[in-house]
Structures are given as C-alpha cells and as structure tokens.
Amino acid sequence: MKGLNVKILLWLILFILCWVFAALALVLYPVIWLLLLPFRLIGIAVTSVFELLRALLLLPSRLLGVSR
C-alpha cells in the first residue's frame, strides 16, 4: 500500500510539473519566435544575394545555350 501511495504521489508531481512546463512553452514560444525573426530575415536576404550572384555568373553560359 505504501508503494502505491508513492507512485500516486510521483504521478501527481509529474502532472503538476508537466502542466507548468507546457504552459511555459505556450507563453515562451511566440517570444522566442519574435526574437529569432531578424535572423531568419537576414538568412533570406543572404540567400537571395547568393542566388542573384549565381544567376549573374551563369548568365553567359545560359545565353550560349550550355545545358547543365
């Protein structure tokens, strides 16, 4: 009977802790997303610049009709 009480107590502690962590995650996720948004925009801009440079470098071969 004592082991059963310990198990129930551990399950209740786990339920309480998981509920707190789940609520914390729901609150913090949008904040973290907003903090990381500038880095995502910088990544999009850098990718666009590299694609533009690639297009400029491959333009002569495309004009001459060389296939990949």
C-alpha positions as CSV (number, residue, x, y, z in Angstrom):
1,M,0.0,0.0,0.0
2,K,2.9,2.4,0.8
3,G,4.4,1.8,-2.7
4,L,1.1,2.6,-4.3
5,N,0.9,5.9,-2.4
6,V,4.4,6.8,-3.5
7,K,3.5,6.0,-7.1
8,I,0.4,8.2,-7.0
9,L,2.4,11.0,-5.4
10,L,5.1,10.8,-8.1
11,W,2.4,10.8,-10.8
12,L,0.8,13.9,-9.3
13,I,4.2,15.7,-9.1
14,L,4.9,14.8,-12.7
15,F,1.4,16.0,-13.8
16,I,2.0,19.3,-12.0
17,L,5.5,19.8,-13.4
18,C,4.5,18.9,-16.9
19,W,1.5,21.3,-16.8
20,V,3.8,24.1,-15.7
21,F,6.3,23.3,-18.5
22,A,3.6,23.1,-21.1
23,A,2.1,26.5,-20.1
24,L,5.6,28.0,-20.0
25,A,6.3,26.6,-23.5
26,L,3.0,28.1,-24.8
27,V,4.0,31.5,-23.4
28,L,7.6,31.5,-24.4
29,Y,7.3,30.1,-28.0
30,P,5.9,33.3,-29.6
31,V,8.5,35.4,-27.7
32,I,11.4,33.2,-28.9
33,W,9.9,33.2,-32.4
34,L,9.9,37.1,-32.4
35,L,13.5,37.2,-31.1
36,L,14.7,34.9,-33.9
37,L,12.7,36.6,-36.7
38,P,15.5,39.1,-37.6
39,F,18.0,36.2,-38.0
40,R,15.5,34.5,-40.3
41,L,15.1,37.7,-42.4
42,I,18.9,38.1,-42.6
43,G,19.1,34.5,-43.8
44,I,16.5,35.1,-46.5
45,A,18.4,38.2,-47.6
46,V,21.8,36.4,-47.8
47,T,20.2,33.5,-49.7
48,S,18.7,36.0,-52.2
49,V,22.1,37.7,-52.7
50,F,23.8,34.4,-53.4
51,E,21.1,33.4,-55.8
52,L,21.5,36.7,-57.6
53,L,25.3,36.3,-57.8
54,R,24.8,32.7,-59.1
55,A,22.4,33.9,-61.8
56,L,24.8,36.6,-62.9
57,L,27.7,34.2,-63.1
58,L,25.7,31.6,-65.0
59,L,24.1,34.2,-67.4
60,P,26.8,33.9,-70.1
61,S,26.5,30.1,-70.2
62,R,22.8,30.3,-70.4
63,L,23.0,32.8,-73.2
64,L,25.3,30.5,-75.1
65,G,22.9,27.6,-74.6
66,V,25.0,25.3,-72.5
67,S,22.9,22.9,-70.5
68,R,23.7,21.7,-67.0
